[in-house]
Amino acid sequence: MRKIIIVLLVSLFGFAVQAQEKKNKNAKVDVEVKGNCEMCKKRIEKAAYSVPGVKSAVWHSDDQMLHLVYNEQKCSSTDVSKAIAKAGHDTKEVKATEAEYNSLHGCCQYDRN
């Protein structure tokens, strides 16, 4: 009887471990990032790559979107947004401080709404 209970407990524990949410190693997300030019593109992509776990970061000035591929086990899209905001660019989630925004080159200063 004792062996049956132990086997049941072990099997239940196994199911519980499998039921936990697995984080995606190649999560894809598009993040809206404000910017204007090629200098902005380089700065935004460099800030995104500075976050451990980011595998790909490509920003397009025409649609103001950063196409991001990252490992959810190492970082989140919020971590990337914070790094980009620190570089002076607003995202939908995180806004750059006034000082960070003012440190941008004149052509890179976009309209802030």
PAKOLKOL-338440 format. One record per atom (N, C-alpha, C): residue number from 0; atom name; x, y, z. Coordinates in Angstrom, 1 decimal. Atoms other than C-alpha are relative to their C-alpha. Layout:
NUM CA X Y Z
...
END
This chain:
0 N 0.8 -1.2 0.0
0 CA 0.0 0.0 0.0
0 C 0.9 1.3 0.0
1 N -0.9 -1.1 -0.1
1 CA 2.8 2.3 0.9
1 C 0.7 0.3 -1.4
2 N -0.6 -0.1 1.3
2 CA 4.5 1.7 -2.5
2 C -1.0 0.7 -1.0
3 N 1.0 -0.6 1.0
3 CA 1.3 2.6 -4.4
3 C -0.2 1.5 0.3
4 N 0.1 -1.4 -0.4
4 CA 1.0 5.9 -2.5
4 C 1.2 0.8 -0.5
5 N -1.2 -0.7 0.5
5 CA 4.6 6.8 -3.3
5 C 0.0 0.1 -1.5
6 N 0.1 0.0 1.5
6 CA 4.1 5.9 -7.0
6 C -1.0 1.1 -0.4
7 N 1.0 -1.0 0.3
7 CA 1.0 8.1 -7.1
7 C 0.5 1.4 0.2
8 N -0.6 -1.3 -0.3
8 CA 2.8 11.0 -5.5
8 C 1.0 0.4 -1.0
9 N -1.0 -0.3 1.0
9 CA 5.7 10.8 -7.8
9 C -0.6 0.3 -1.3
10 N 0.6 -0.3 1.3
10 CA 3.5 10.7 -10.9
10 C -0.7 1.3 0.1
11 N 0.7 -1.3 -0.2
11 CA 1.4 13.6 -9.6
11 C 1.1 1.2 -0.1
12 N -1.0 -1.0 0.0
12 CA 4.6 15.6 -9.0
12 C 0.6 0.2 -1.5
13 N -0.4 -0.1 1.4
13 CA 5.7 14.8 -12.6
13 C -0.9 0.7 -0.9
14 N 1.0 -0.8 0.8
14 CA 2.5 16.1 -14.1
14 C 0.0 1.5 0.4
15 N -0.1 -1.4 -0.4
15 CA 2.8 19.3 -12.0
15 C 1.1 0.7 -0.6
16 N -1.1 -0.7 0.6
16 CA 6.2 20.0 -13.3
16 C -0.2 0.2 -1.5
17 N 0.3 -0.2 1.4
17 CA 5.1 19.5 -16.9
17 C -1.0 1.1 -0.2
18 N 1.1 -1.0 0.2
18 CA 2.1 21.8 -16.4
18 C 0.5 1.4 0.2
19 N -0.5 -1.4 -0.1
19 CA 4.3 24.8 -15.6
19 C 0.2 0.6 -1.3
20 N -0.1 -0.7 1.2
20 CA 4.5 27.4 -18.2
20 C 1.4 0.0 -0.5
21 N -1.3 0.0 0.6
21 CA 7.5 27.0 -20.5
21 C 0.2 1.3 -0.7
22 N -0.2 -1.3 0.6
22 CA 9.1 30.2 -21.6
22 C 0.7 -0.2 -1.4
23 N -0.4 0.2 1.4
23 CA 9.8 30.6 -25.3
23 C 1.5 0.5 -0.2
24 N -1.4 -0.4 0.3
24 CA 13.5 30.7 -26.4
24 C 0.1 0.9 -1.2
25 N 0.1 -0.8 1.2
25 CA 12.5 32.5 -29.6
25 C -1.3 0.8 -0.1
26 N 1.3 -0.8 -0.1
26 CA 9.7 34.9 -28.6
26 C 0.2 1.1 -1.0
27 N 0.0 -1.1 1.0
27 CA 8.8 37.4 -31.4
27 C -1.0 1.0 0.4
28 N 0.9 -1.1 -0.3
28 CA 7.3 40.7 -30.7
28 C 0.4 1.3 -0.8
29 N -0.3 -1.3 0.6
29 CA 7.0 44.1 -32.4
29 C -0.3 1.1 1.0
30 N 0.1 -1.0 -0.9
30 CA 7.6 47.1 -30.3
30 C 0.1 1.4 -0.7
31 N 0.0 -1.3 0.6
31 CA 6.7 50.6 -31.3
31 C 1.0 0.9 0.7
32 N -1.1 -0.8 -0.5
32 CA 9.8 52.9 -30.9
32 C 0.0 1.3 -0.9
33 N -0.1 -1.3 0.7
33 CA 9.9 56.6 -31.8
33 C 1.4 0.3 -0.4
34 N -1.3 -0.4 0.5
34 CA 12.8 57.8 -34.0
34 C -0.2 0.6 -1.4
35 N 0.1 -0.7 1.3
35 CA 13.6 59.5 -37.3
35 C 0.9 -0.6 -1.1
36 N -1.0 0.1 1.1
36 CA 16.8 58.5 -39.1
36 C 0.8 -1.3 0.2
37 N -0.9 1.1 -0.1
37 CA 19.6 56.0 -39.6
37 C 0.8 0.0 1.3
38 N -0.7 -0.1 -1.3
38 CA 21.4 57.3 -36.5
38 C -0.9 -0.6 1.1
39 N 1.0 0.6 -1.0
39 CA 18.2 56.4 -34.5
39 C 0.0 -1.5 -0.1
40 N 0.1 1.4 0.2
40 CA 18.1 53.0 -36.1
40 C 1.2 -0.7 0.7
41 N -1.2 0.6 -0.6
41 CA 21.7 52.2 -35.0
41 C -0.1 0.1 1.5
42 N 0.1 -0.2 -1.4
42 CA 21.1 53.6 -31.5
42 C -1.1 -1.0 0.6
43 N 1.1 0.8 -0.5
43 CA 17.8 51.7 -31.0
43 C 0.4 -1.5 0.0
44 N -0.4 1.4 0.1
44 CA 19.2 48.4 -32.3
44 C 1.2 -0.3 1.0
45 N -1.1 0.2 -0.9
45 CA 22.4 48.8 -30.2
45 C -0.5 -0.1 1.4
46 N 0.6 0.1 -1.3
46 CA 20.3 49.4 -27.1
46 C -0.7 -1.3 0.2
47 N 0.7 1.2 -0.1
47 CA 18.2 46.4 -27.8
47 C 1.0 -1.2 0.2
48 N -1.0 1.1 -0.1
48 CA 21.2 44.1 -28.3
48 C 0.8 0.1 1.3
49 N -0.7 -0.1 -1.3
49 CA 22.7 45.4 -25.0
49 C -0.7 -0.9 1.1
50 N 0.8 0.8 -1.0
50 CA 20.0 43.3 -23.2
50 C 0.3 -1.5 -0.2
51 N -0.3 1.5 0.2
51 CA 21.2 39.7 -22.6
51 C -1.3 -0.8 -0.3
52 N 1.1 0.8 0.5
52 CA 18.9 37.3 -24.4
52 C -0.7 0.5 -1.3
53 N 0.5 -0.5 1.3
53 CA 18.1 39.5 -27.4
53 C 0.8 -0.7 -1.1
54 N -0.6 0.7 1.1
54 CA 18.7 37.5 -30.6
54 C 0.0 0.8 -1.3
55 N 0.1 -0.8 1.2
55 CA 17.5 39.8 -33.3
55 C -0.8 1.3 0.4
56 N 0.7 -1.3 -0.2
56 CA 16.5 43.5 -33.3
56 C 0.2 0.8 -1.3
57 N 0.0 -0.7 1.2
57 CA 15.6 45.3 -36.5
57 C -1.1 1.1 0.1
58 N 0.9 -1.1 -0.1
58 CA 14.0 48.8 -36.4
58 C -0.2 0.6 -1.4
59 N 0.4 -0.6 1.3
59 CA 12.2 50.3 -39.4
59 C -0.6 1.4 0.2
60 N 0.4 -1.4 -0.2
60 CA 11.8 54.1 -39.6
60 C -1.4 0.3 -0.7
61 N 1.3 -0.3 0.7
61 CA 8.8 53.9 -42.0
61 C -1.2 -0.3 0.9
62 N 1.2 0.3 -0.8
62 CA 6.5 52.2 -39.5
62 C 0.3 0.1 1.5
63 N -0.4 -0.2 -1.4
63 CA 8.4 53.0 -36.3
63 C -0.1 -1.2 0.9
64 N 0.1 1.3 -0.7
64 CA 8.5 49.3 -35.3
64 C 1.3 -0.6 0.1
65 N -1.2 0.8 -0.3
65 CA 11.3 47.3 -33.7
65 C -0.5 -1.5 0.0
66 N 0.3 1.5 0.1
66 CA 11.0 43.6 -34.8
66 C 1.0 -0.7 0.9
67 N -0.8 0.6 -1.0
67 CA 12.4 41.7 -31.9
67 C -0.1 -1.5 0.2
68 N 0.0 1.4 -0.4
68 CA 13.4 38.1 -31.2
68 C 0.9 -0.2 1.2
69 N -0.8 0.1 -1.3
69 CA 14.5 37.2 -27.7
69 C -0.4 -1.2 0.7
70 N 0.2 1.2 -0.8
70 CA 14.8 34.4 -25.2
70 C -0.7 0.5 1.3
71 N 0.8 -0.4 -1.1
71 CA 12.0 34.8 -22.6
71 C 0.6 -0.5 1.4
72 N -0.6 0.5 -1.2
72 CA 14.1 32.8 -20.1
72 C 1.1 1.0 0.5
73 N -1.0 -0.9 -0.3
73 CA 16.7 35.6 -20.1
73 C -0.4 1.5 0.2
74 N 0.4 -1.4 0.0
74 CA 14.8 38.9 -20.6
74 C -1.5 0.0 -0.4
75 N 1.4 -0.2 0.4
75 CA 11.4 40.4 -21.4
75 C 0.0 1.2 -0.9
76 N 0.1 -1.2 0.9
76 CA 10.2 43.0 -23.9
76 C 0.0 1.3 0.8
77 N -0.1 -1.2 -0.8
77 CA 9.9 45.4 -21.0
77 C 1.5 0.3 0.3
78 N -1.5 -0.3 -0.2
78 CA 13.7 45.0 -20.3
78 C 0.5 0.7 -1.2
79 N -0.5 -0.6 1.2
79 CA 14.3 45.9 -23.9
79 C -0.5 1.4 -0.1
80 N 0.6 -1.4 0.1
80 CA 11.9 48.9 -23.8
80 C 0.8 0.9 1.0
81 N -0.8 -0.9 -1.0
81 CA 13.8 50.2 -20.7
81 C 1.3 0.4 -0.5
82 N -1.4 -0.3 0.5
82 CA 17.2 49.9 -22.4
82 C -0.2 1.0 -1.2
83 N 0.2 -1.0 1.1
83 CA 15.8 51.8 -25.5
83 C -0.4 1.3 0.6
84 N 0.3 -1.3 -0.6
84 CA 14.3 54.5 -23.3
84 C 1.2 0.6 0.6
85 N -1.2 -0.5 -0.5
85 CA 17.6 54.9 -21.6
85 C 0.9 0.6 -1.1
86 N -0.7 -0.6 1.1
86 CA 19.1 55.6 -25.0
86 C -0.7 1.2 -0.6
87 N 0.6 -1.2 0.4
87 CA 16.6 58.4 -25.5
87 C -1.3 -0.1 -0.8
88 N 1.1 0.2 0.9
88 CA 13.8 56.8 -27.5
88 C -1.2 -0.5 0.8
89 N 1.2 0.5 -0.7
89 CA 10.2 56.4 -26.3
89 C -0.5 -1.3 -0.7
90 N 0.8 1.2 0.5
90 CA 8.4 53.1 -26.6
90 C -1.4 0.1 0.5
91 N 1.3 -0.1 -0.5
91 CA 4.8 52.4 -26.0
91 C -0.1 -0.3 1.5
92 N 0.0 0.3 -1.4
92 CA 5.6 50.9 -22.6
92 C 0.8 0.9 0.9
93 N -0.9 -0.8 -0.9
93 CA 8.5 53.1 -21.3
93 C 0.4 1.3 -0.8
94 N -0.4 -1.3 0.6
94 CA 9.1 56.8 -22.0
94 C 1.4 0.4 0.5
95 N -1.3 -0.5 -0.4
95 CA 12.6 58.3 -22.0
95 C -0.2 1.2 0.8
96 N 0.0 -1.2 -0.9
96 CA 13.4 60.9 -19.4
96 C 0.3 1.2 -0.9
97 N -0.3 -1.2 0.8
97 CA 13.6 64.5 -20.6
97 C 1.5 0.2 -0.3
98 N -1.5 -0.1 0.2
98 CA 17.4 64.5 -20.1
98 C 0.5 -1.0 -1.0
99 N -0.4 1.0 1.0
99 CA 17.8 61.3 -22.1
99 C -0.5 0.4 -1.4
100 N 0.5 -0.5 1.3
100 CA 15.6 62.7 -24.9
100 C 0.8 1.2 -0.5
101 N -0.8 -1.2 0.4
101 CA 17.5 66.0 -24.9
101 C 1.4 -0.3 -0.4
102 N -1.4 0.4 0.4
102 CA 20.8 64.2 -25.3
102 C 0.1 -0.5 -1.4
103 N 0.0 0.4 1.4
103 CA 19.7 63.0 -28.8
103 C 0.5 1.1 -0.9
104 N -0.4 -1.0 1.1
104 CA 21.2 64.7 -31.9
104 C -1.3 0.7 -0.4
105 N 1.2 -0.8 0.5
105 CA 18.9 67.4 -33.3
105 C -0.9 -0.7 -1.0
106 N 0.8 0.7 1.0
106 CA 17.8 65.3 -36.3
106 C -0.8 -1.2 0.6
107 N 0.6 1.1 -0.7
107 CA 16.9 62.5 -33.9
107 C -1.1 0.3 0.9
108 N 1.0 -0.3 -1.0
108 CA 14.6 64.4 -31.7
108 C -1.4 0.0 -0.8
109 N 1.3 0.3 0.6
109 CA 11.1 63.2 -32.8
109 C -1.0 0.8 0.8
110 N 1.2 -0.6 -0.7
110 CA 7.7 64.7 -31.9
110 C -0.4 -0.9 1.1
111 N 0.4 0.7 -1.2
111 CA 6.8 63.6 -28.4
111 C -1.5 0.4 0.2
112 N 1.4 -0.2 -0.3
112 CA 3.0 63.2 -27.8
112 C -0.3 -0.3 1.4
END
